[in-house]
Amino acid sequence: MKKIIISIITVISLAGMKVSAQGCGGPVSDEGLKMFGFLQAQYEYQMTDPAKNSFTFERARIGAQGAIPYDFSYYVVLELSPFISPNPYLLDAFISYNRYSWARVSMGSFKTPFGLETNTACNDLITVYRTAATLQMVAPFRDLGMVLMGGNDKTFMTYQFAIMNGSGLGRFDNNTKKDIVGRVVFKPLEFLRVGASFRYGYPSLNNTTDSRTTFGAELKANYKNFKLMAEYINDKGNYNRDLGGGCSGNLIELGDKRSGYYATLAYMTKWNVEPVFRFDNFTSGNVDDYVENNMTFGVNYYFNDWTRLQLNYVYRTEELIEMQNDEVVVQLQVKF
């Protein structure tokens, strides 16, 4: 408890410097400090042998953002969930220069600008969990570096181009090379966005010969009350086995070439009830030819703009040997 209190005081102290940027906190206000955060209380029933069930916190985050005259902003977030780490830790922390809308610059710790699902805020995910393809192939989800970006939701194009350590959250670079990561998204129609991402780097300790190359393609449509999101990721080359799988889970043994995709469909009814279905695939390319196919059947209920309830049944199948690991998960989220 003492560590949590100290961490919250630290966030408030940092916020007193007045800053901001792109993240879960929404638009930056010129009026100064804005505190924000969200809690995701969760119940999990895992259909293993024997079965397991538990109440947990998926995430518990608090942050601050704001603007500094002239043209600078800051953004800082702490993760407080004891189920992610026994000690609170710094998740995002970056300073931005925002004078030019088509050439904004941020420097610090932030999400890797690769892919649609990775760059969807955790409190805006339409299912409780991210896909296996994203968790396994986008790692590290967060890194230290500098990003140049431009555009917004109203422009025809948005882009992000980053130079990053490639060694993960809160770590010094583990070699003399930097990762190059980029994403561009086009809006050909008001309801449609299509994009592509890439990454090239050298992820292993003191290894500047074995590279990693990742490509991605994405589509997002929001027509009337229907939502469709789809993404394909292709990843090959060396990878850092110490990073873990995305923002949660374990990184399995990967082959030299791996790929995956997903498609998610949802419909918002007039009762604030949103049925959801997602299919996702991950092909590891390892010596065991491990392939994972998952179907998520869900329903979301929105009490208001800040509170929602999610119920998901995740049906998992594996090749060559199927495991007993289906899951029912209930999550109650509140944003503030």
C-alpha positions as CSV (number, residue, x, y, z in Angstrom):
1,M,0.0,0.0,0.0
2,K,2.8,2.4,0.9
3,K,4.4,1.9,-2.5
4,I,1.1,2.5,-4.3
5,I,0.6,5.8,-2.4
6,I,4.1,6.9,-3.2
7,S,3.6,6.1,-6.9
8,I,0.3,8.1,-7.1
9,I,2.1,11.1,-5.3
10,T,4.9,10.8,-7.9
11,V,2.4,11.0,-10.8
12,I,0.8,14.1,-9.3
13,S,4.2,15.7,-8.8
14,L,5.2,15.0,-12.4
15,A,1.9,16.4,-13.6
16,G,2.7,19.7,-11.9
17,M,5.2,20.3,-14.6
18,K,2.3,20.6,-17.2
19,V,2.5,18.3,-20.2
20,S,0.7,15.8,-22.7
21,A,0.6,13.6,-25.8
22,Q,-1.3,10.8,-27.6
23,G,-2.6,8.0,-25.3
24,C,-5.5,6.8,-23.2
25,G,-6.1,10.2,-21.6
26,G,-8.0,11.8,-24.6
27,P,-7.4,15.2,-26.0
28,V,-4.9,17.5,-24.3
29,S,-6.3,20.6,-22.7
30,D,-4.6,24.0,-22.7
31,E,-6.0,24.6,-19.2
32,G,-3.2,22.6,-17.6
33,L,-3.2,19.4,-15.7
34,K,-5.6,16.6,-16.5
35,M,-5.7,13.4,-14.3
36,F,-7.1,10.3,-15.8
37,G,-7.1,6.5,-15.4
38,F,-9.1,3.3,-15.6
39,L,-9.7,0.1,-13.6
40,Q,-10.5,-3.3,-15.0
41,A,-11.8,-5.7,-12.4
42,Q,-12.1,-9.2,-13.7
43,Y,-13.3,-12.7,-13.1
44,E,-11.7,-15.6,-15.0
45,Y,-12.9,-19.2,-15.3
46,Q,-10.3,-21.3,-17.0
47,M,-11.4,-24.6,-18.3
48,T,-8.2,-26.5,-17.6
49,D,-7.8,-29.8,-15.9
50,P,-8.4,-29.1,-13.0
51,A,-10.4,-26.0,-13.7
52,K,-9.3,-22.7,-12.2
53,N,-11.2,-19.5,-11.4
54,S,-10.3,-16.2,-9.7
55,F,-11.1,-12.6,-9.3
56,T,-8.3,-10.4,-10.6
57,F,-7.4,-6.9,-11.8
58,E,-6.4,-7.0,-15.5
59,R,-5.2,-3.4,-15.3
60,A,-5.3,-0.5,-12.9
61,R,-3.7,2.6,-14.3
62,I,-3.5,6.3,-13.3
63,G,-1.9,9.1,-15.3
64,A,-1.6,12.8,-15.9
65,Q,-1.2,14.9,-19.0
66,G,-1.1,18.6,-19.8
67,A,0.3,21.4,-21.9
68,I,3.2,23.7,-21.3
69,P,3.5,27.1,-23.0
70,Y,4.5,27.1,-25.7
71,D,3.8,24.0,-27.9
72,F,5.0,21.3,-25.5
73,S,3.0,18.7,-23.7
74,Y,3.6,15.7,-21.4
75,Y,2.0,12.4,-20.7
76,V,2.8,9.9,-17.9
77,V,1.0,6.7,-16.7
78,L,1.6,4.2,-13.9
79,E,0.5,0.6,-13.8
80,L,-0.8,-0.4,-10.3
81,S,-2.3,-3.8,-10.9
82,P,-0.6,-6.4,-8.5
83,F,-1.5,-9.1,-11.0
84,I,0.8,-7.6,-13.6
85,S,3.6,-6.6,-11.2
86,P,4.0,-6.7,-7.4
87,N,5.4,-3.2,-7.5
88,P,3.9,-0.2,-9.4
89,Y,5.9,0.8,-12.4
90,L,6.2,3.5,-15.0
91,L,4.3,2.5,-18.1
92,D,4.3,5.5,-20.4
93,A,6.3,8.8,-20.0
94,F,7.0,11.1,-22.9
95,I,7.3,14.8,-23.8
96,S,5.9,16.1,-27.1
97,Y,6.5,19.1,-29.3
98,N,3.2,19.9,-31.0
99,R,3.6,23.1,-32.9
100,Y,3.2,21.6,-36.3
101,S,0.2,19.3,-36.8
102,W,2.0,17.3,-39.5
103,A,5.3,17.0,-37.7
104,R,4.8,16.4,-34.0
105,V,7.7,14.9,-32.1
106,S,7.6,12.8,-28.9
107,M,10.5,11.4,-26.9
108,G,10.4,9.0,-24.0
109,S,8.7,5.7,-23.3
110,F,5.6,4.9,-25.4
111,K,3.8,2.2,-27.4
112,T,5.5,0.7,-30.4
113,P,3.7,2.4,-33.4
114,F,3.0,-0.9,-35.1
115,G,-0.5,-2.1,-36.0
116,L,-4.1,-1.4,-35.3
117,E,-4.6,-3.6,-32.2
118,T,-1.4,-2.6,-30.5
119,N,-2.3,1.1,-30.8
120,T,-5.9,0.6,-29.6
121,A,-6.0,1.8,-26.0
122,C,-6.5,-1.0,-23.5
123,N,-9.7,0.7,-22.3
124,D,-11.1,0.7,-25.9
125,L,-10.5,-2.9,-26.8
126,I,-13.7,-4.5,-28.1
127,T,-12.7,-7.9,-26.5
128,V,-11.1,-8.5,-23.2
129,Y,-7.9,-10.0,-24.6
130,R,-5.7,-9.1,-27.5
131,T,-5.1,-11.6,-30.3
132,A,-2.3,-14.2,-30.1
133,A,-0.7,-12.8,-33.3
134,T,-0.4,-9.4,-31.7
135,L,0.8,-10.6,-28.4
136,Q,3.5,-12.9,-29.9
137,M,4.8,-10.8,-32.8
138,V,4.6,-7.2,-31.9
139,A,6.7,-7.5,-28.7
140,P,8.0,-5.2,-27.3
141,F,4.6,-3.4,-26.9
142,R,6.4,-0.5,-25.3
143,D,9.9,0.8,-25.8
144,L,12.0,3.9,-25.4
145,G,12.8,6.2,-28.4
146,M,11.6,9.1,-30.5
147,V,8.7,9.3,-32.8
148,L,7.7,11.7,-35.6
149,M,4.0,11.8,-36.3
150,G,1.3,13.7,-38.2
151,G,-2.4,13.9,-39.0
152,N,-5.4,13.0,-36.9
153,D,-8.8,11.3,-37.1
154,K,-10.2,14.0,-39.4
155,T,-7.3,14.0,-42.0
156,F,-7.0,11.7,-45.0
157,M,-3.7,10.3,-43.7
158,T,-1.9,9.8,-40.4
159,Y,1.6,8.5,-40.0
160,Q,4.1,7.6,-37.2
161,F,7.8,7.0,-37.7
162,A,9.9,6.0,-34.7
163,I,13.5,5.2,-33.8
164,M,13.5,2.9,-30.7
165,N,15.9,0.9,-28.6
166,G,14.2,-2.4,-29.4
167,S,15.0,-3.8,-26.0
168,G,11.6,-3.2,-24.2
169,L,10.1,-1.1,-21.5
170,G,12.5,0.6,-19.0
171,R,15.7,-1.0,-20.5
172,F,18.9,0.3,-22.0
173,D,19.5,-0.6,-25.6
174,N,21.1,-4.1,-25.6
175,N,23.2,-3.5,-28.7
176,T,24.6,-0.6,-30.9
177,K,21.7,-0.7,-33.4
178,K,18.3,1.0,-33.2
179,D,14.9,-0.4,-34.4
180,I,13.0,1.5,-37.1
181,V,9.2,1.3,-36.8
182,G,6.5,3.0,-38.8
183,R,2.8,3.1,-39.5
184,V,0.6,4.9,-42.0
185,V,-3.2,4.9,-42.1
186,F,-5.4,6.3,-44.9
187,K,-9.1,7.3,-44.7
188,P,-10.4,6.9,-48.3
189,L,-14.0,7.0,-47.0
190,E,-15.5,8.6,-43.9
191,F,-16.3,5.2,-42.4
192,L,-13.2,3.3,-43.6
193,R,-9.5,3.3,-42.6
194,V,-6.8,1.1,-44.2
195,G,-3.1,1.1,-43.1
196,A,0.2,-0.6,-43.1
197,S,3.1,-1.0,-40.6
198,F,6.7,-2.1,-40.6
199,R,9.6,-2.7,-38.2
200,Y,13.2,-3.5,-38.8
201,G,15.8,-4.0,-36.1
202,Y,18.3,-6.1,-34.2
203,P,16.6,-7.4,-31.1
204,S,19.3,-9.5,-29.4
205,L,22.0,-8.7,-26.9
206,N,25.2,-7.5,-28.6
207,N,24.0,-9.0,-31.9
208,T,24.1,-6.6,-34.9
209,T,24.0,-9.3,-37.6
210,D,20.8,-11.2,-37.1
211,S,17.9,-8.8,-37.9
212,R,14.2,-8.9,-37.5
213,T,11.6,-7.7,-40.1
214,T,7.9,-7.3,-39.4
215,F,5.1,-6.2,-41.8
216,G,1.5,-5.6,-41.1
217,A,-1.7,-4.6,-42.9
218,E,-4.9,-3.3,-41.2
219,L,-8.5,-2.4,-42.0
220,K,-11.1,-0.7,-39.8
221,A,-14.7,0.1,-40.8
222,N,-17.4,1.7,-38.7
223,Y,-20.6,1.9,-40.8
224,K,-23.7,2.9,-38.9
225,N,-23.8,0.5,-36.0
226,F,-21.5,-2.1,-37.5
227,K,-17.8,-2.3,-36.7
228,L,-15.2,-4.4,-38.5
229,M,-11.5,-4.7,-37.6
230,A,-9.0,-6.9,-39.4
231,E,-5.2,-7.2,-39.4
232,Y,-2.5,-9.4,-40.9
233,I,1.1,-9.6,-39.4
234,N,4.1,-11.3,-40.9
235,D,7.3,-11.5,-38.8
236,K,10.6,-13.1,-39.6
237,G,14.2,-13.2,-38.3
238,N,15.7,-13.0,-34.9
239,Y,13.8,-12.0,-31.8
240,N,14.4,-11.2,-28.1
241,R,13.2,-14.1,-26.0
242,D,13.4,-12.1,-22.8
243,L,10.6,-9.6,-23.8
244,G,7.6,-11.8,-23.0
245,G,4.5,-11.8,-25.2
246,G,3.2,-8.3,-25.9
247,C,1.8,-6.6,-22.8
248,S,0.9,-9.9,-21.1
249,G,1.5,-13.6,-21.5
250,N,4.5,-15.6,-22.4
251,L,6.5,-15.5,-25.7
252,I,6.5,-19.0,-27.0
253,E,9.4,-20.5,-29.1
254,L,9.1,-18.9,-32.6
255,G,10.4,-20.2,-35.9
256,D,12.3,-18.0,-38.4
257,K,9.1,-17.1,-40.1
258,R,5.7,-16.6,-38.3
259,S,2.4,-15.0,-39.2
260,G,-1.1,-14.3,-38.0
261,Y,-4.3,-12.5,-38.6
262,Y,-7.7,-11.7,-37.1
263,A,-11.1,-10.3,-38.0
264,T,-13.5,-8.8,-35.4
265,L,-17.2,-8.0,-36.1
266,A,-19.5,-6.1,-33.7
267,Y,-22.9,-4.4,-33.8
268,M,-24.1,-1.8,-31.3
269,T,-27.8,-2.1,-30.6
270,K,-30.1,0.7,-29.4
271,W,-30.0,-0.8,-25.9
272,N,-26.3,-0.2,-25.5
273,V,-25.7,-3.9,-25.9
274,E,-22.9,-4.9,-28.3
275,P,-22.5,-8.5,-29.5
276,V,-19.0,-9.3,-30.7
277,F,-17.3,-12.1,-32.6
278,R,-13.6,-12.5,-33.4
279,F,-11.6,-15.2,-35.1
280,D,-7.8,-15.0,-34.8
281,N,-4.9,-17.2,-36.0
282,F,-1.3,-17.4,-35.1
283,T,1.2,-19.6,-36.9
284,S,4.5,-19.9,-35.0
285,G,6.7,-21.5,-37.7
286,N,8.7,-23.3,-35.0
287,V,9.9,-26.9,-35.1
288,D,6.7,-28.2,-33.6
289,D,4.6,-26.5,-36.2
290,Y,2.5,-24.9,-33.5
291,V,-0.6,-23.2,-34.8
292,E,-3.3,-21.5,-32.7
293,N,-6.8,-20.7,-33.7
294,N,-9.2,-18.8,-31.4
295,M,-12.8,-17.8,-31.5
296,T,-14.1,-15.2,-29.1
297,F,-17.9,-14.9,-28.5
298,G,-18.7,-11.8,-26.5
299,V,-21.2,-9.2,-25.5
300,N,-20.5,-5.7,-24.1
301,Y,-22.9,-3.6,-22.2
302,Y,-22.3,0.2,-21.8
303,F,-23.8,1.7,-18.7
304,N,-22.5,5.1,-19.8
305,D,-19.5,6.7,-21.5
306,W,-17.2,5.7,-18.6
307,T,-18.5,2.3,-17.5
308,R,-18.9,-1.0,-19.4
309,L,-19.3,-4.7,-18.7
310,Q,-17.7,-7.3,-21.0
311,L,-18.5,-11.0,-21.1
312,N,-16.2,-13.2,-23.4
313,Y,-16.1,-16.9,-24.1
314,V,-12.7,-17.8,-25.7
315,Y,-12.7,-21.1,-27.6
316,R,-9.1,-22.1,-28.3
317,T,-7.8,-24.8,-30.6
318,E,-4.1,-25.7,-31.2
319,E,-2.2,-27.8,-33.8
320,L,-0.7,-30.4,-33.6
321,I,-1.8,-31.1,-30.0
322,E,-4.9,-29.4,-28.8
323,M,-4.9,-28.2,-25.2
324,Q,-7.7,-27.9,-22.7
325,N,-7.6,-24.1,-22.1
326,D,-10.9,-22.5,-23.1
327,E,-11.9,-19.6,-20.9
328,V,-14.9,-17.5,-19.7
329,V,-14.0,-14.0,-18.6
330,V,-16.0,-11.2,-17.2
331,Q,-14.6,-7.7,-16.9
332,L,-16.1,-4.5,-15.4
333,Q,-14.3,-1.3,-16.4
334,V,-14.5,2.2,-15.2
335,K,-12.7,5.2,-16.7
336,F,-12.1,8.5,-15.0
